[in-house]
Amino acid sequence: MVSIQSRYTVFPSETTPNETLFSLCEQIKLRTHAPLLYVFKPHPHHDASSFVNILRHALSKALTIYYPVAGRLSWIQGGRWELHCNAKGAQILEAICKDVTLDDLGDFVPTHLVSQLIPNIDYDVPIEDTPLLVAQLTRFPCGGVTIGVALCRGAIDGIATMRFMNTWAKLARGENVEKAPCHDRNVLNSYKGNSGLHDHSEFHPPPPWLGPLEKDTKVAVATVKLTGEQVKKLKHKGNLANTGPSSQQRYSTFEVVSGHLWRCVSKARYAGKREQPTRLTTLVNCRHRMKPPLPEDYAGNTAFPTVTPTCSFGEIMQRPLSYAVGNVRVALERVTGEFVESALDHIDREKDMNLIRYNFHYPAPSVHKGAYKGNPNLFVVSWMNFSFKDADFGWGEPLYFGPGFMDSEGKAFLLNEANGDGIIVAISLEASHMDAFKKFFYADIEQESLISKL
């Protein structure tokens, strides 16, 4: 379907600092790469065949500004790693897709076909030889193109990734970049302290599935959409019984949609297990939560995990939506500057990084002796504040932006609609639960709409 035509290694255009960076926050990330997909419709005045040279030239300049992205991770004592800014470069792949058009990809659901538009990273090679950034330009017969990006989670977070991508795009348009980002990881490390003031349950194993193991269970991926009007209805429903300690502050779109998701997924998974424990995990950008705040242009990882109180399927399903939404708020409000300081100390003291590295990244099932362990939990990641429209590489604004593939059951991404009206949810679930989830996802909204009119 997709054929790789050329491979290029791209180095910084100028000499960059040869230094080693170490961040406590980055120790809880994975060495794997976050898959991003940008889709661009055909451009009337540009030839896609020469586009790769524009991308290569601009990336070389961008790597001079974001020079750690051109480096490599290296293992150190205790299962930790550090980032060597050794200018080994990033990679660009040039590919063509001969027999499929952009229209054939529909809503770009991150399934097998779409995943071919994302670079395939070989994790069997030593970590010191794995590029932190690999991008793939794919040309289509219709004249449209996609840029699939794989950026190492252990080197950069989502906010910094968007700024890097927008810088790369700006340089591709022939514009100048005036301000350099902050690469000093000690800025965040210096907040370490307040040991023992918080219970870091986000690093504890998630609630297990209490039911029997299931064999040959498949995972499905789907996208569901909420219009602006549907989001408004959900927020009205979620705020009806908002009587908690923060009741004066109405729930946000993220809190309400996440609570709604959690509720619908629990209903879809429910099989008479009222007492089944469940929790929701999400990530919080702590740049503005520290005192004093981190530099706005901090280019490392500042996304810390947080979890809701553990609830039961029965509680989530039978109580009002505000119950699930309120628990999402509890998870978000935990992440104060003091909480982050305590988390950094907790990470610093941990002897086995795998114990905390995988408990929140993969709260989903695992395969053991051919049997599938069900997953009662949900991991929701917000991409709602990502400024992807600035990723204009001279080809116009992206027609679509989203995850290129999803490899973990029970994970969901929230994104803004490209037209600004509504929310897109990309979610992976057991295939046998997907139809029920979709039914609940929309029926619960309309049910509340009818009740509010009575």
C-alpha positions in Angstrom: 0.0 0.0 0.0 2.6 2.5 1.1 6.1 2.2 -0.5 9.2 3.9 1.0 11.2 5.5 -1.8 14.0 7.3 0.0 15.6 7.7 3.5 17.5 10.8 4.6 19.4 11.6 7.8 19.1 15.3 8.6 21.7 17.0 10.8 21.6 20.4 12.4 22.6 23.1 10.0 25.0 24.7 12.5 27.2 23.4 15.3 25.1 22.8 18.4 25.9 22.4 22.1 27.5 19.0 22.9 25.9 18.4 26.3 24.1 15.8 28.4 20.6 16.5 29.7 18.9 14.6 32.6 15.3 15.1 33.7 13.5 13.3 36.5 10.2 13.8 34.7 11.5 12.1 31.6 12.4 8.9 33.6 8.7 8.0 33.8 8.2 8.2 30.1 8.7 5.4 27.6 11.4 5.1 25.0 8.7 4.7 22.4 7.6 7.4 19.9 4.4 9.3 19.9 2.7 8.9 16.5 1.4 12.2 15.0 -0.4 12.5 11.6 -0.8 15.7 9.6 -2.9 15.5 6.5 -2.8 18.2 3.7 -5.1 18.4 0.7 -3.7 18.9 -2.8 -2.1 22.3 -3.3 -2.8 24.0 -6.6 0.6 25.7 -6.9 3.0 23.2 -5.5 4.5 19.9 -6.7 4.6 17.2 -4.1 7.6 15.6 -5.6 9.9 18.5 -4.5 8.3 18.9 -1.1 10.7 16.5 0.7 13.7 18.8 -0.1 11.8 21.8 1.5 11.2 19.7 4.6 14.8 18.5 4.8 16.2 22.0 4.5 13.8 23.4 7.1 14.3 20.5 9.5 18.1 21.0 9.4 17.5 24.6 10.7 14.9 23.5 13.2 17.3 20.9 14.7 19.8 23.8 15.3 17.1 25.4 17.5 15.7 22.2 19.1 19.1 20.5 19.1 18.2 17.8 21.7 15.9 16.3 19.2 18.9 15.5 17.0 20.5 13.6 19.9 20.1 10.1 21.4 19.0 8.6 24.7 21.6 6.5 26.6 21.0 4.1 29.6 22.5 5.0 32.9 22.4 3.4 36.3 19.0 2.2 37.8 17.2 1.8 34.5 17.3 5.6 33.9 18.5 7.4 30.8 20.0 10.7 29.9 19.9 12.6 26.6 23.1 13.1 24.7 23.0 16.2 22.5 25.4 14.6 20.0 23.9 15.8 16.8 23.5 12.3 15.3 20.5 13.7 13.5 16.8 12.9 12.7 15.4 11.0 9.8 13.0 11.8 7.0 11.4 9.1 4.9 9.9 9.7 1.5 7.0 7.4 0.5 4.2 7.1 -2.1 0.8 5.6 -1.9 -0.3 4.6 -5.4 -3.7 3.0 -5.1 -5.4 5.0 -2.3 -6.5 8.7 -2.2 -7.0 10.9 0.9 -10.8 10.5 0.4 -10.4 6.7 0.8 -9.0 7.2 4.3 -12.3 8.7 5.5 -12.0 10.1 9.0 -8.3 8.9 9.3 -9.2 6.5 12.1 -5.8 5.3 13.4 -6.1 1.7 12.2 -3.7 -0.4 10.2 -4.0 1.5 6.9 -3.4 4.9 8.5 -0.6 3.5 10.6 1.4 2.9 7.4 1.7 6.7 7.1 3.7 6.8 10.4 7.4 5.8 10.4 8.0 2.3 11.8 10.6 2.5 14.6 12.8 -0.5 15.2 13.1 -1.0 19.0 15.4 -4.0 18.7 18.4 -1.7 18.0 20.2 -0.2 21.0 18.6 2.9 22.5 21.8 4.8 21.7 21.2 4.2 17.9 17.4 5.0 17.9 16.6 8.5 16.4 14.4 10.6 18.6 12.6 12.0 15.6 11.6 10.2 12.4 9.2 11.8 9.9 7.6 10.4 6.8 6.3 12.3 3.9 3.7 10.3 1.9 2.5 11.5 -1.5 -0.9 10.4 -2.9 -2.1 10.2 -6.5 -4.6 13.0 -5.8 -1.8 15.4 -5.1 -2.4 15.4 -1.3 0.3 14.6 1.2 0.6 13.4 4.7 3.4 14.0 7.2 3.6 11.2 9.8 5.8 12.0 12.8 7.3 9.7 15.4 8.8 11.7 18.3 10.4 10.0 21.3 8.2 10.3 24.5 11.3 10.2 26.6 12.7 13.4 25.1 9.9 15.8 24.6 6.2 16.3 25.7 3.2 17.2 23.7 3.3 21.0 24.3 7.0 21.2 23.3 6.3 18.9 20.3 3.7 21.3 18.9 6.1 24.2 19.3 8.8 22.2 17.5 6.5 21.2 14.7 5.3 24.8 14.3 8.9 26.0 14.3 9.8 23.5 11.6 6.7 24.6 9.5 7.6 28.3 10.0 11.1 27.7 8.6 9.7 25.7 5.7 7.6 28.8 4.8 10.8 30.8 4.7 10.2 32.7 7.9 12.6 33.4 10.7 12.3 32.2 14.3 13.2 34.9 16.8 13.2 33.1 20.2 15.0 30.0 21.2 13.4 27.5 23.6 14.6 26.6 27.1 16.5 23.3 27.1 17.8 23.4 30.7 16.3 20.3 32.3 17.7 21.4 35.7 15.0 24.1 35.8 12.5 21.4 36.6 14.8 19.1 38.6 15.5 21.9 41.0 11.9 21.7 42.3 12.5 18.3 43.9 11.4 18.1 47.5 8.5 17.7 49.9 9.0 14.0 50.2 6.2 12.0 51.6 3.6 14.8 51.5 1.5 13.1 48.9 0.3 9.6 48.1 1.5 9.0 44.6 -1.1 6.4 43.7 -0.6 7.3 40.0 2.5 5.2 40.2 0.7 2.2 41.8 -0.7 -0.7 39.8 -4.2 0.1 38.4 -7.2 -1.9 39.5 -7.2 -5.4 37.8 -10.0 -7.0 35.9 -11.9 -9.3 38.2 -13.5 -11.4 35.6 -12.2 -14.5 33.8 -9.4 -14.3 31.2 -10.5 -14.1 27.6 -8.7 -15.6 24.7 -8.3 -14.3 21.2 -9.8 -10.9 22.1 -9.2 -8.2 19.5 -8.8 -4.5 20.0 -10.7 -2.0 17.8 -10.0 1.7 17.2 -12.7 4.2 16.4 -13.3 8.0 16.3 -16.6 9.5 17.6 -17.5 13.2 17.3 -19.3 15.6 19.4 -20.7 18.8 17.9 -20.5 22.0 19.7 -24.2 21.7 20.6 -23.7 18.2 22.0 -20.7 19.4 24.1 -23.0 22.1 25.5 -25.6 19.6 26.4 -23.0 17.4 28.2 -21.7 20.4 30.1 -25.2 21.3 31.2 -25.8 17.7 32.3 -22.4 17.5 34.1 -23.0 20.7 36.0 -26.6 19.9 37.2 -25.4 18.3 40.4 -22.1 20.1 40.8 -22.2 20.4 44.6 -18.6 19.5 45.5 -16.0 21.8 47.1 -15.3 23.4 43.7 -19.0 23.8 42.8 -18.6 27.6 42.2 -16.4 26.7 39.2 -18.2 25.0 36.3 -16.7 21.9 34.9 -14.5 22.3 31.9 -15.0 20.6 28.5 -12.2 18.2 29.2 -13.6 17.2 32.6 -17.1 16.7 31.3 -16.1 14.8 28.1 -13.7 12.6 30.1 -16.3 11.8 32.7 -18.8 11.0 30.0 -16.3 8.7 28.3 -15.5 6.9 31.5 -19.1 6.3 32.2 -19.9 5.0 28.7 -16.8 2.7 28.6 -17.8 1.3 32.0 -21.3 0.6 30.7 -19.9 -1.1 27.6 -17.6 -3.3 29.6 -20.2 -4.0 32.3 -21.1 -7.7 32.6 -22.9 -7.8 35.9 -19.8 -6.7 37.8 -21.1 -3.9 39.9 -18.2 -4.1 42.3 -15.5 -4.0 39.5 -13.0 -1.3 40.5 -12.0 1.3 37.9 -10.0 4.5 37.7 -9.2 7.1 35.0 -5.7 8.3 34.3 -4.7 11.5 32.6 -1.7 13.8 32.1 -1.3 17.3 33.4 1.1 20.0 32.0 2.7 21.5 35.1 4.5 24.5 33.4 2.1 27.0 35.1 1.5 25.0 38.2 5.0 25.4 39.6 5.9 28.3 41.9 7.6 30.1 40.3 6.2 28.9 36.9 8.5 27.1 34.5 9.6 29.1 31.4 6.8 29.2 28.9 9.1 27.8 26.2 10.5 24.9 28.3 11.2 22.2 25.8 11.4 19.1 27.9 8.7 16.9 29.6 6.4 18.5 32.1 3.4 16.2 31.7 2.8 14.4 35.0 0.3 11.6 35.4 -2.6 11.8 37.8 -5.5 9.4 38.6 -9.0 9.6 39.9 -10.1 8.0 43.1 -10.8 4.3 42.5 -14.6 3.8 42.0 -16.8 0.9 41.0 -18.7 0.2 37.8 -21.9 0.5 39.8 -21.0 3.9 41.2 -19.9 5.3 37.8 -22.9 3.9 36.0 -25.7 4.6 38.4 -24.8 8.0 39.9 -25.2 11.2 37.9 -22.6 12.2 35.3 -21.4 14.8 37.8 -20.0 12.0 39.9 -17.6 10.8 37.3 -16.8 14.3 36.2 -16.2 15.4 39.8 -13.7 12.6 40.2 -11.9 13.7 37.0 -11.6 17.2 38.6 -10.2 15.7 41.8 -7.5 14.1 39.7 -6.6 17.4 38.0 -6.7 19.5 41.2 -4.2 17.1 42.9 -1.5 18.3 40.6 -0.3 21.4 42.4 3.3 22.7 42.3 3.8 21.0 45.7 2.4 17.7 44.3 4.9 17.9 41.4 7.8 18.6 43.8 6.8 15.5 45.8 6.5 13.4 42.6 10.0 14.4 41.5 11.3 13.3 44.8 9.4 10.0 44.5 10.9 9.4 41.1 14.4 10.2 42.4 14.0 7.7 45.2 12.6 4.9 43.1 15.1 2.1 42.5 13.2 0.2 39.7 12.0 2.7 37.1 9.9 0.1 35.3 7.6 -0.1 38.4 6.4 3.4 37.8 7.1 3.7 34.1 4.5 1.2 33.0 1.8 1.4 35.7 0.3 4.5 34.2 1.4 4.3 30.6 -0.1 0.8 30.2 -2.9 0.5 32.6 -4.4 -1.6 29.9 -4.4 -5.4 29.5 -1.5 -7.7 29.0 -1.2 -11.1 27.4 -0.1 -13.9 29.7 0.1 -17.5 28.6 -2.2 -16.9 25.7 -5.0 -15.4 27.8 -6.2 -11.8 27.7 -6.6 -9.8 30.9 -9.6 -7.5 30.6 -9.1 -3.8 31.5 -11.5 -1.9 33.6 -9.6 1.4 33.4 -9.4 4.4 31.0 -6.4 6.6 30.1 -7.5 9.9 28.5 -5.1 12.3 26.9 -6.0 15.8 25.9 -4.7 17.2 22.6 -7.4 19.9 22.7 -4.9 22.8 23.2 -2.5 21.7 20.5 -2.1 24.5 18.0 -1.8 22.2 15.0 -3.2 24.8 12.5 0.2 26.6 12.7 1.8 23.5 11.1 1.6 25.1 7.6 4.7 23.9 5.8 3.8 26.1 2.8 1.1 23.6 1.9 -1.7 25.3 3.7 -3.2 24.5 7.1 -3.6 20.7 7.9 -6.9 19.2 6.8 -6.5 16.8 9.7 -4.3 16.3 12.8 -4.5 13.3 15.1 -2.8 10.2 16.4 -1.3 8.0 13.7 -2.0 4.7 15.5 -3.2 3.5 19.0 -1.5 0.5 20.5 -3.1 0.3 24.0 -6.7 -0.8 24.8 -8.5 1.6 27.0 -6.8 4.8 25.8 -8.5 7.8 24.3 -7.4 11.1 22.8 -9.5 14.3 22.8 -9.0 16.7 19.9 -10.7 19.8 18.7 -12.5 19.6 15.4 -10.5 21.3 12.6 -13.4 23.7 12.0 -13.5 24.6 15.7 -17.0 23.3 16.3 -16.9 20.3 18.6 -14.6 17.5 19.9 -13.2 14.4 18.2 -12.5 11.4 20.4 -10.2 8.7 19.2 -10.5 5.5 21.4 -9.3 2.0 21.5 -11.4 -0.8 23.1 -12.0 -4.5 23.0 -13.8 -5.0 19.6 -16.7 -6.7 21.4 -17.3 -3.6 23.4 -17.1 -0.9 20.7 -20.7 -1.0 19.4 -22.1 -0.8 22.9 -19.8 2.1 23.7 -20.9 4.1 20.6 -24.5 3.5 21.5 -24.1 4.8 25.0 -21.9 7.6 23.9 -24.7 9.3 21.9 -27.8 7.9 23.6 -26.8 9.3 27.0 -26.5 12.8 25.6 -29.9 12.7 23.9 -31.5 11.1 26.9 -30.5 14.1 29.0 -31.6 16.5 26.3 -35.1 15.0 26.4 -35.3 15.1 30.2 -34.2 18.7 30.4 -37.1 19.7 28.1 -39.8 18.0 30.3 
